[in-house]
Amino acid sequence: MSASGSPRGAGRYPGPVARFRQLPLRSRLAMLTAVAVAFAVALSAAACWLITRDRLTEQLDAQLSTVNVSDNYVQALSAYCNNPGRVRLQEPTPYTIQLVSAGGYVCTSPDKAPLPAQRADIAVADGRLDNTVHVTRDGNGAEMRVWTKPFPGPLTDTEGNRLAISVALPMRQVTDPLNQLALVLLVVAGVGVLGAATAGLWVARAGLKPVDRLTEAVEHVARTQDLAIRIPAEGDDEIARLSRSFNAMTAALASSRDLQQQLIADAGHELRTPLTSLRTNIDLLVRSEQSGRPIPAEDKQALLASVKAQMGELAALIGDLQELSRPTAPGQSAVAVVALHDVVGAALERARLRGPSLTFTADIAPWYVRAEPAGLERAVVNLLDNAVKFSPAGGSVEVRLSGGELTVRDHGPGIPQDELPHVFERFWRSPSARSLPGSGLGLSIVARTAEQAGGAVRLRSADVGGTEAVLTLPGAVTPPPAPPEEPPARPDGGG
């Protein structure tokens, strides 16, 4: 015994359930099928054996109950039992016939083993029972089926006790066929269970072929990182649904990986341009200092302004990338009730600073939405910045918020119809806007923020030149009531 009281080595060998779970799935299915069939066959065989036994016993009882023992034979048997040496019975019979007295005395036909009198036999003899049937063993140990009924005549034993007649036949008339039937049922059950196990193994192999293909596909993906593999899915069963789900999962993973690679490539391309310009300008400043040939003051100021602008562009690009990399799953961001009209008002103030030569007109009605405050503010700012960037000097920007629909309209060159489907793609920039500052991520952030808030955003060409951006968000004119605050708990834990 160990210190914990359990036998040393306990738990080293797995139990039968654990060993069963370690088997392959097809082996477990074959074993379960064999066990189920064996159980069903055993129940059927037992029911068949019991029904046959009852029918054979009923036939034997009916045969015993119809035996007509003549009065002469009974009187001769009684005389034989009283004087066995002087009286000889001439009537042969296949039955064991004996007389049972109310006192328990028995008189058995010659050449037959006596049957012990049972209480029920004595009860029939003294008139307490009409008849009885039971199983007993004779003097030779043979199992006998006994039918006892009262003797209607005036015959009594030497002591004057009334008599009953017992008629018996060997039980082997029932047990021998039952033993043969049990042997046949055992052989049939064994063959059935073996066949069921074989069929179960075959069915398991055939039924698990799609699972094997799925397993091979998963192992192939894990080994090679190849997400282009697809599994044929036929029908509407669970395996087909699993195959279609796997195909959809691999397609989504492949698309996600492609988007990730594209994002990395696009981000690298977008970062390379300002970094190259920064490096060039800084190299010029460094060589000027090392060579002792100073750059003219105006050129130096221009270089420093360019470096500052490129650093701001890098910071904006990195901020946009961080915004896009944030989780999009529900519940992973701080969602709150936000006054959209206040957000639009604050964004308008920032836009006026960035476009001092532009004229802004605003028609803002109250509207409250459930969204992430920082993300919503960034999305609205991006829409206004986009309008400021493409508006000509002295132009105007019209902002309107009504019924949860924010409309921002500029009077710039507009967007061609063939480019509208691409405006919300990451890093996509119109060929006519490649020279303007920006990372191509602003509208992507707007689209993602609108989707997270349950809304949508779209761009369309205005009637008379320019572009109109429409951001639709679900909400209400009045803020929803705040949930009631729970009262602070008392120090003693009471209510």
C-alpha positions as CSV (number, residue, x, y, z in Angstrom):
1,M,0.0,0.0,0.0
2,S,1.2,3.5,-0.8
3,A,1.0,6.4,1.6
4,S,-2.3,7.5,0.2
5,G,-3.9,4.2,1.0
6,S,-4.2,3.0,-2.6
7,P,-2.5,-0.2,-3.8
8,R,0.9,0.4,-5.4
9,G,0.6,0.6,-9.2
10,A,-3.1,1.5,-9.1
11,G,-4.2,3.4,-12.2
12,R,-1.2,2.1,-14.2
13,Y,-3.5,-0.1,-16.4
14,P,-6.5,1.5,-18.1
15,G,-9.9,0.1,-17.4
16,P,-12.1,-1.5,-20.0
17,V,-13.9,1.7,-20.8
18,A,-10.6,3.5,-21.3
19,R,-9.3,0.7,-23.5
20,F,-12.5,0.7,-25.5
21,R,-12.1,4.5,-26.1
22,Q,-8.5,3.9,-27.3
23,L,-9.8,1.6,-30.2
24,P,-10.2,3.0,-33.7
25,L,-13.7,4.4,-34.4
26,R,-14.5,1.6,-36.9
27,S,-13.5,-1.1,-34.4
28,R,-15.8,0.6,-31.8
29,L,-18.7,0.7,-34.2
30,A,-18.2,-3.0,-35.2
31,M,-18.0,-4.0,-31.5
32,L,-21.1,-1.9,-30.6
33,T,-23.0,-3.4,-33.6
34,A,-22.0,-7.0,-32.5
35,V,-23.0,-6.3,-28.9
36,A,-26.3,-4.8,-30.0
37,V,-27.1,-7.7,-32.3
38,A,-26.0,-10.2,-29.6
39,F,-28.3,-8.6,-27.1
40,A,-31.2,-8.7,-29.6
41,V,-30.5,-12.3,-30.6
42,A,-30.2,-13.3,-26.9
43,L,-33.5,-11.7,-26.1
44,S,-35.2,-13.3,-29.1
45,A,-33.7,-16.7,-28.3
46,A,-34.7,-16.5,-24.7
47,A,-38.2,-15.5,-25.6
48,C,-38.4,-18.3,-28.2
49,W,-37.1,-20.9,-25.6
50,L,-39.6,-19.7,-22.9
51,I,-42.6,-19.8,-25.3
52,T,-41.6,-23.2,-26.5
53,R,-41.2,-24.5,-23.0
54,D,-44.6,-23.2,-22.0
55,R,-46.3,-24.7,-25.1
56,L,-44.7,-28.1,-24.5
57,T,-45.6,-28.0,-20.8
58,E,-49.2,-27.1,-21.7
59,Q,-49.4,-30.0,-24.1
60,L,-48.0,-32.4,-21.5
61,D,-50.5,-31.2,-18.9
62,A,-53.3,-31.5,-21.4
63,Q,-52.2,-35.1,-22.1
64,L,-52.1,-35.9,-18.4
65,S,-55.5,-34.3,-17.7
66,T,-57.2,-36.4,-20.4
67,V,-56.0,-39.8,-19.1
68,N,-59.0,-41.9,-18.1
69,V,-58.1,-44.4,-15.4
70,S,-60.8,-47.0,-15.1
71,D,-62.4,-47.9,-11.8
72,N,-61.4,-51.6,-12.3
73,Y,-57.7,-50.6,-12.8
74,V,-57.9,-48.5,-9.6
75,Q,-59.4,-51.2,-7.6
76,A,-56.9,-53.7,-9.0
77,L,-54.0,-51.3,-8.1
78,S,-55.4,-50.8,-4.6
79,A,-55.7,-54.6,-4.2
80,Y,-52.1,-55.0,-5.6
81,C,-50.8,-52.5,-3.1
82,N,-52.5,-54.3,-0.2
83,N,-51.4,-57.8,-1.4
84,P,-48.5,-57.3,-3.9
85,G,-47.8,-61.0,-4.0
86,R,-51.3,-62.3,-4.6
87,V,-52.7,-59.7,-7.1
88,R,-51.3,-59.2,-10.5
89,L,-52.1,-56.2,-12.7
90,Q,-52.9,-57.2,-16.3
91,E,-53.4,-53.7,-17.8
92,P,-50.1,-52.2,-19.1
93,T,-49.8,-48.3,-19.2
94,P,-47.1,-45.9,-20.2
95,Y,-48.0,-43.6,-17.3
96,T,-46.9,-43.7,-13.8
97,I,-50.2,-44.1,-11.9
98,Q,-50.4,-44.1,-8.1
99,L,-53.0,-43.6,-5.5
100,V,-52.5,-41.0,-2.8
101,S,-54.4,-41.1,0.4
102,A,-55.3,-38.2,2.6
103,G,-53.0,-39.6,5.2
104,G,-50.0,-39.3,2.8
105,Y,-49.8,-43.0,1.8
106,V,-49.0,-43.7,-1.9
107,C,-49.6,-46.8,-3.9
108,T,-47.7,-46.9,-7.2
109,S,-48.3,-49.1,-10.3
110,P,-45.9,-52.0,-10.7
111,D,-42.6,-51.5,-12.4
112,K,-42.8,-47.8,-11.7
113,A,-40.8,-45.7,-9.2
114,P,-42.9,-44.2,-6.5
115,L,-43.6,-40.5,-6.5
116,P,-43.4,-38.7,-3.1
117,A,-46.7,-37.3,-2.1
118,Q,-46.8,-33.5,-2.0
119,R,-49.0,-31.3,0.2
120,A,-51.0,-30.4,-2.8
121,D,-51.6,-34.1,-3.6
122,I,-52.8,-34.7,0.0
123,A,-55.0,-31.6,-0.3
124,V,-56.7,-33.0,-3.4
125,A,-57.2,-36.4,-1.6
126,D,-59.0,-34.8,1.4
127,G,-61.1,-32.6,-0.9
128,R,-59.5,-29.2,-0.3
129,L,-58.3,-28.9,-3.9
130,D,-60.0,-29.9,-7.1
131,N,-56.7,-30.9,-8.8
132,T,-53.1,-30.0,-8.9
133,V,-50.2,-30.2,-11.3
134,H,-46.5,-30.0,-10.3
135,V,-43.0,-31.3,-11.0
136,T,-41.2,-33.8,-8.7
137,R,-38.7,-36.5,-8.9
138,D,-39.5,-40.2,-8.6
139,G,-37.6,-42.8,-6.6
140,N,-35.0,-43.1,-9.4
141,G,-34.4,-39.4,-9.5
142,A,-36.1,-38.8,-12.8
143,E,-38.0,-35.5,-13.2
144,M,-41.7,-36.2,-13.6
145,R,-44.8,-34.0,-14.4
146,V,-47.6,-35.1,-12.1
147,W,-51.4,-34.4,-12.4
148,T,-53.4,-35.3,-9.4
149,K,-57.2,-35.4,-9.3
150,P,-59.7,-36.9,-6.7
151,F,-61.0,-40.4,-7.2
152,P,-64.8,-40.2,-7.6
153,G,-65.5,-43.7,-6.4
154,P,-66.1,-45.0,-2.8
155,L,-62.7,-46.6,-2.6
156,T,-60.6,-45.8,0.5
157,D,-57.4,-47.0,2.0
158,T,-57.2,-49.5,4.9
159,E,-57.6,-46.6,7.4
160,G,-60.7,-45.2,5.6
161,N,-59.0,-42.2,4.1
162,R,-60.2,-40.9,0.8
163,L,-57.9,-41.4,-2.2
164,A,-56.7,-39.3,-5.1
165,I,-55.2,-40.5,-8.4
166,S,-51.8,-39.1,-9.6
167,V,-50.9,-39.6,-13.3
168,A,-47.3,-38.7,-14.2
169,L,-45.0,-38.7,-17.3
170,P,-41.3,-38.0,-17.5
171,M,-40.3,-34.3,-18.1
172,R,-37.8,-35.4,-20.7
173,Q,-40.7,-35.1,-23.2
174,V,-40.3,-31.3,-22.6
175,T,-36.6,-31.0,-21.7
176,D,-35.2,-33.0,-24.5
177,P,-36.7,-30.8,-27.3
178,L,-35.9,-27.7,-25.2
179,N,-32.2,-28.8,-25.0
180,Q,-32.1,-29.4,-28.8
181,L,-33.8,-26.0,-29.4
182,A,-31.3,-24.3,-27.0
183,L,-28.4,-25.8,-29.0
184,V,-29.9,-24.7,-32.3
185,L,-30.5,-21.2,-31.0
186,L,-27.0,-21.0,-29.6
187,V,-25.5,-22.0,-32.9
188,V,-27.7,-19.5,-34.8
189,A,-27.0,-16.8,-32.3
190,G,-23.2,-17.3,-32.6
191,V,-23.4,-17.2,-36.4
192,G,-25.6,-14.1,-36.3
193,V,-23.3,-12.3,-33.9
194,L,-20.3,-13.2,-36.0
195,G,-22.1,-12.1,-39.2
196,A,-23.2,-8.9,-37.4
197,A,-19.6,-8.1,-36.3
198,T,-18.4,-8.7,-39.9
199,A,-21.2,-6.6,-41.4
200,G,-20.6,-3.9,-38.7
201,L,-17.0,-3.7,-39.6
202,W,-17.8,-3.5,-43.3
203,V,-20.5,-0.9,-42.7
204,A,-18.1,1.1,-40.5
205,R,-15.4,1.1,-43.1
206,A,-17.8,2.1,-45.8
207,G,-19.6,4.7,-43.7
208,L,-16.3,6.2,-42.4
209,K,-14.7,6.6,-45.8
210,P,-15.8,10.3,-46.0
211,V,-14.4,10.8,-42.5
212,D,-11.2,9.2,-43.6
213,R,-11.0,11.6,-46.6
214,L,-11.7,14.5,-44.2
215,T,-9.0,13.3,-41.8
216,E,-6.5,13.0,-44.7
217,A,-7.4,16.5,-45.9
218,V,-7.0,17.9,-42.4
219,E,-3.6,16.1,-42.0
220,H,-2.6,17.4,-45.5
221,V,-3.5,20.9,-44.6
222,A,-1.6,20.6,-41.3
223,R,1.4,19.2,-43.0
224,T,1.6,21.3,-46.1
225,Q,-0.4,24.5,-45.2
226,D,-2.3,23.9,-48.5
227,L,-5.7,25.5,-48.2
228,A,-6.8,24.9,-51.8
229,I,-7.8,21.3,-51.0
230,R,-11.5,20.5,-51.3
231,I,-13.5,17.4,-50.3
232,P,-16.4,16.2,-52.5
233,A,-19.7,16.6,-50.7
234,E,-22.7,14.7,-52.0
235,G,-26.1,14.5,-50.4
236,D,-27.5,16.2,-47.3
237,D,-26.4,13.9,-44.5
238,E,-24.1,14.8,-41.6
239,I,-20.9,13.7,-43.4
240,A,-21.8,15.9,-46.4
241,R,-22.6,18.8,-44.2
242,L,-19.3,18.3,-42.4
243,S,-17.4,18.2,-45.7
244,R,-19.1,21.4,-46.9
245,S,-18.3,23.0,-43.6
246,F,-14.7,22.0,-43.9
247,N,-14.6,23.3,-47.5
248,A,-16.1,26.6,-46.4
249,M,-13.6,26.8,-43.5
250,T,-10.6,26.2,-45.8
251,A,-11.9,28.7,-48.3
252,A,-12.3,31.3,-45.6
253,L,-8.8,30.5,-44.2
254,A,-7.4,30.8,-47.7
255,S,-9.2,34.1,-48.3
256,S,-8.0,35.4,-44.9
257,R,-4.5,34.4,-45.7
258,D,-4.6,36.0,-49.1
259,L,-6.0,39.2,-47.6
260,Q,-3.3,39.1,-44.9
261,Q,-0.6,38.6,-47.5
262,Q,-2.1,41.3,-49.6
263,L,-2.3,43.6,-46.6
264,I,1.3,43.0,-45.8
265,A,2.4,43.6,-49.4
266,D,0.2,46.7,-49.7
267,A,1.4,48.1,-46.3
268,G,5.0,47.4,-47.3
269,H,4.5,49.2,-50.6
270,E,2.8,52.2,-48.9
271,L,5.4,52.4,-46.2
272,R,8.3,52.2,-48.7
273,T,7.4,55.4,-50.4
274,P,7.5,57.8,-47.4
275,L,10.4,55.8,-45.9
276,T,12.4,56.2,-49.2
277,S,11.6,59.9,-49.3
278,L,12.6,60.3,-45.6
279,R,15.8,58.5,-46.2
280,T,16.7,60.7,-49.2
281,N,16.0,63.9,-47.3
282,I,17.8,62.8,-44.2
283,D,20.8,61.6,-46.3
284,L,20.9,65.1,-47.9
285,L,20.9,66.7,-44.4
286,V,23.6,64.3,-43.1
287,R,25.9,64.8,-46.1
288,S,25.5,68.6,-45.8
289,E,26.7,68.4,-42.2
290,Q,29.5,65.9,-42.9
291,S,30.9,67.7,-46.0
292,G,30.7,71.2,-44.4
293,R,28.7,72.6,-47.3
294,P,25.6,74.0,-45.8
295,I,22.3,73.8,-47.6
296,P,20.6,77.1,-48.3
297,A,18.3,78.1,-45.5
298,E,15.2,78.0,-47.8
299,D,16.1,74.5,-49.1
300,K,16.8,73.3,-45.6
301,Q,13.4,74.5,-44.4
302,A,11.8,72.8,-47.3
303,L,13.6,69.5,-46.5
304,L,12.6,69.7,-42.8
305,A,9.0,70.4,-43.8
306,S,9.0,67.5,-46.1
307,V,10.5,65.2,-43.4
308,K,7.8,66.4,-41.0
309,A,5.0,65.8,-43.5
310,Q,6.4,62.3,-44.3
311,M,6.6,61.5,-40.6
312,G,3.0,62.6,-40.2
313,E,2.0,60.4,-43.2
314,L,3.8,57.5,-41.6
315,A,2.1,58.0,-38.3
316,A,-1.3,58.2,-40.0
317,L,-0.6,55.1,-42.0
318,I,0.5,53.2,-38.9
319,G,-2.6,54.4,-37.0
320,D,-4.9,53.2,-39.9
321,L,-3.2,49.8,-39.9
322,Q,-3.6,49.5,-36.1
323,E,-7.3,50.4,-36.5
324,L,-7.8,47.7,-39.1
325,S,-6.0,45.1,-37.1
326,R,-8.3,45.5,-34.1
327,P,-10.7,42.6,-33.4
328,T,-14.0,42.7,-35.1
329,A,-15.8,40.0,-33.1
330,P,-18.8,41.2,-31.1
331,G,-18.2,41.9,-27.4
332,Q,-14.4,42.6,-27.9
333,S,-14.9,46.4,-28.1
334,A,-16.4,48.9,-25.7
335,V,-19.8,49.6,-27.2
336,A,-21.8,52.5,-25.7
337,V,-24.6,54.9,-26.5
338,V,-23.0,57.7,-28.6
339,A,-24.6,61.0,-29.6
340,L,-23.8,60.9,-33.3
341,H,-24.7,64.6,-33.7
342,D,-22.0,65.6,-31.2
343,V,-19.5,63.4,-33.0
344,V,-20.4,65.0,-36.3
345,G,-20.1,68.5,-34.7
346,A,-16.6,67.8,-33.3
347,A,-15.5,66.3,-36.7
348,L,-16.8,69.4,-38.5
349,E,-14.6,71.6,-36.3
350,R,-11.5,69.6,-37.2
351,A,-12.5,69.6,-40.9
352,R,-12.8,73.5,-40.9
353,L,-9.2,73.7,-39.5
354,R,-7.9,71.4,-42.3
355,G,-9.8,73.2,-45.0
356,P,-9.8,76.9,-44.1
357,S,-10.7,77.9,-47.7
358,L,-13.8,75.7,-47.8
359,T,-17.3,76.6,-46.9
360,F,-19.1,74.1,-44.6
361,T,-22.9,73.9,-44.3
362,A,-24.4,71.7,-41.7
363,D,-27.9,70.5,-40.9
364,I,-27.6,68.2,-37.9
365,A,-30.5,66.6,-36.1
366,P,-30.1,64.6,-32.8
367,W,-29.4,60.9,-33.2
368,Y,-28.1,58.3,-30.8
369,V,-26.5,55.1,-31.8
370,R,-24.8,52.1,-30.1
371,A,-21.2,52.0,-31.3
372,E,-17.6,52.2,-30.2
373,P,-17.0,55.9,-29.5
374,A,-13.4,56.1,-30.8
375,G,-14.1,54.1,-33.9
376,L,-17.2,56.0,-34.7
377,E,-15.4,59.4,-34.3
378,R,-12.6,58.2,-36.6
379,A,-15.0,57.0,-39.2
380,V,-16.8,60.4,-39.3
381,V,-13.5,62.2,-39.4
382,N,-12.4,60.1,-42.3
383,L,-15.5,60.9,-44.3
384,L,-15.0,64.6,-43.8
385,D,-11.3,64.4,-44.5
386,N,-12.0,62.6,-47.7
387,A,-14.4,65.5,-48.7
388,V,-11.8,68.1,-47.7
389,K,-9.1,66.4,-49.7
390,F,-11.0,66.2,-53.0
391,S,-12.7,69.7,-52.7
392,P,-11.2,72.4,-54.8
393,A,-10.1,75.7,-53.1
394,G,-13.0,77.9,-52.4
395,G,-15.4,75.0,-52.7
396,S,-18.1,73.8,-50.3
397,V,-18.9,70.7,-48.2
398,E,-22.4,70.0,-47.2
399,V,-23.1,67.9,-44.1
400,R,-26.5,66.6,-43.2
401,L,-27.6,64.2,-40.4
402,S,-31.3,63.2,-40.3
403,G,-33.0,60.0,-39.2
404,G,-29.7,58.1,-38.7
405,E,-28.4,59.0,-42.2
406,L,-25.3,61.1,-42.4
407,T,-24.6,62.6,-45.8
408,V,-21.3,64.3,-46.7
409,R,-21.2,65.9,-50.1
410,D,-18.3,67.6,-51.8
411,H,-18.0,69.4,-55.1
412,G,-14.8,67.9,-56.3
413,P,-14.0,65.9,-59.5
414,G,-16.2,62.9,-58.4
415,I,-15.5,59.2,-58.8
416,P,-16.0,57.4,-62.1
417,Q,-18.7,54.7,-62.0
418,D,-16.2,51.9,-62.7
419,E,-14.2,52.8,-59.6
420,L,-17.1,53.0,-57.1
421,P,-17.0,49.2,-56.4
422,H,-13.4,49.5,-55.2
423,V,-13.5,52.5,-53.0
424,F,-13.9,50.5,-49.8
425,E,-11.0,48.1,-50.5
426,R,-7.9,48.4,-48.4
427,F,-5.1,50.5,-49.9
428,W,-7.1,51.1,-53.1
429,R,-6.6,54.6,-54.5
430,S,-8.1,56.1,-57.6
431,P,-5.4,56.7,-60.3
432,S,-6.3,60.3,-60.3
433,A,-5.7,60.6,-56.6
434,R,-2.3,58.8,-56.4
435,S,-0.5,62.1,-56.0
436,L,-2.7,63.2,-53.1
437,P,-1.8,62.4,-49.5
438,G,-3.4,59.4,-47.9
439,S,-3.0,55.7,-47.3
440,G,-6.1,54.3,-49.0
441,L,-7.4,52.9,-45.7
442,G,-9.8,55.7,-44.6
443,L,-12.9,54.4,-46.3
444,S,-12.1,50.8,-45.3
445,I,-12.2,51.9,-41.7
446,V,-15.5,53.7,-42.3
447,A,-17.0,50.5,-43.8
448,R,-15.8,48.3,-41.0
449,T,-17.1,50.7,-38.3
450,A,-20.5,50.9,-40.0
451,E,-20.7,47.1,-40.2
452,Q,-19.8,46.7,-36.5
453,A,-22.5,49.2,-35.6
454,G,-25.1,47.4,-37.7
455,G,-25.2,50.0,-40.4
456,A,-23.8,50.6,-43.9
457,V,-21.9,53.1,-46.0
458,R,-22.0,53.9,-49.7
459,L,-20.6,56.4,-52.1
460,R,-22.4,57.8,-55.1
461,S,-21.8,60.5,-57.7
462,A,-23.7,63.7,-56.9
463,D,-26.2,65.1,-59.4
464,V,-24.1,68.1,-60.3
465,G,-20.5,67.0,-59.8
466,G,-18.8,65.8,-56.7
467,T,-19.2,62.8,-54.5
468,E,-21.9,62.0,-51.9
469,A,-21.0,59.7,-49.0
470,V,-23.9,58.3,-47.1
471,L,-23.4,56.6,-43.7
472,T,-26.5,54.9,-42.2
473,L,-26.6,53.8,-38.6
474,P,-29.5,52.4,-36.6
475,G,-30.4,54.3,-33.5
476,A,-33.0,56.7,-32.0
477,V,-33.8,60.4,-31.7
478,T,-33.6,60.2,-27.9
479,P,-31.0,58.2,-25.8
480,P,-32.3,55.0,-24.2
481,P,-32.8,55.1,-20.4
482,A,-29.8,54.1,-18.4
483,P,-30.1,50.8,-16.5
484,P,-30.9,51.3,-12.8
485,E,-27.9,51.3,-10.6
486,E,-27.8,48.6,-7.9
487,P,-27.7,49.9,-4.3
488,P,-24.3,49.5,-2.7
489,A,-23.9,46.5,-0.4
490,R,-24.0,47.0,3.3
491,P,-20.7,46.3,5.1
492,D,-22.5,43.6,7.2
493,G,-23.8,41.9,4.0
494,G,-27.4,42.8,4.7
495,G,-29.8,44.2,2.1
